[in-house]
C-alpha cells in the first residue's frame, strides 16, 4: 500500500507560503520574501514584508543588503526593518534619515524609536510630517512613535504646537493626544479600557486649554502655557 500523498500548502502566485509556522524552512521563506521585495508589484512586495516581519530578527541580515540594491524597494524594506526593530539595523536607520524618499525617512525614524536609540526623538520630530497615511492624513509613522514615548516627548511637541506650519501643528497635536490617551489606558487596536477612561482623557484635554491646531496663535499660546504647567506638575 503506497503512503498517502501530503497535500501541497496553498501558495501565492509568487510562491510565498504565507502561513506562519508551516512546513517551509525559515531560510526558504526568507529567500522567497526577499525575492518578493524585489518585485515591481506592490501586493507582492507587501507579502514579502509580511513574511519578513514574521521571521523577525532572522530576516535582518537578508534585508539590509536589499537597501543597497539598484531598482529595489527601499521603503518597503525599511518598513520591514522598522517593524522588526533590531539594533543591527541602526546604521541603516541613521542613513535612511537622509534619504530622498519621505517614506524611507519616516520608517527609519520609527526604527530608531523601536530600538531605543538616543536620537530617536529628534529624528521623529524631523520626520513628523513624512509619509502621512493616505486615509488618515493626521497620522504619520513619527506621530505614532512619538505617541509611545510618553512625557519625555512633550516638551518638543509643545514647541511645535506653535509652529507656523499648520500640518506640523496637526501632527504635533495628534502625538500629544496619543501620549495623553496612553496615560488613560488607550492602546492602539484596542481603544480605551472604558468610556469613563476616554472621558477623563478628553476632560483633561479641555482643562488644558482645549488646544486646536487650527485656532489663532493667541488661543494656541494660552493652551500651550497650560500644558507647560501641567507637565511641570505631572510625573510618569
C-alpha positions, 0 to 999 in steps of 0.5 A: 500500500503506497503512503498517502500523498501530503497535500501541497500548502496553498501558495501565492502566485509568487510562491510565498507560503504565507502561513506562519509556522508551516512546513517551509524552512525559515531560510526558504521563506526568507529567500522567497520574501526577499525575492518578493521585495524585489518585485515591481508589484506592490501586493507582492512586495507587501507579502514579502514584508509580511513574511519578513516581519514574521521571521523577525530578527532572522530576516535582518541580515537578508534585508539590509543588503536589499537597501543597497540594491539598484531598482529595489524597494527601499521603503518597503524594506525599511518598513520591514526593518522598522517593524522588526526593530533590531539594533543591527539595523541602526546604521541603516536607520541613521542613513535612511534619515537622509534619504530622498524618499519621505517614506524611507525617512519616516520608517527609519525614524520609527526604527530608531524609536523601536530600538531605543536609540538616543536620537530617536526623538529628534529624528521623529520630530524631523520626520513628523510630517513624512509619509502621512497615511493616505486615509488618515492624513493626521497620522504619520509613522513619527506621530505614532512613535512619538505617541509611545514615548510618553512625557519625555516627548512633550516638551518638543511637541509643545514647541511645535504646537506653535509652529507656523506650519499648520500640518506640523501643528496637526501632527504635533497635536495628534502625538500629544493626544496619543501620549495623553490617551496612553496615560488613560489606558488607550492602546492602539487596536484596542481603544480605551479600557472604558468610556469613563477612561476616554472621558477623563482623557478628553476632560483633561484635554479641555482643562488644558486649554482645549488646544486646536491646531487650527485656532489663532496663535493667541488661543494656541499660546494660552493652551500651550502655557497650560500644558507647560504647567501641567507637565511641570506638575505631572510625573510618569 
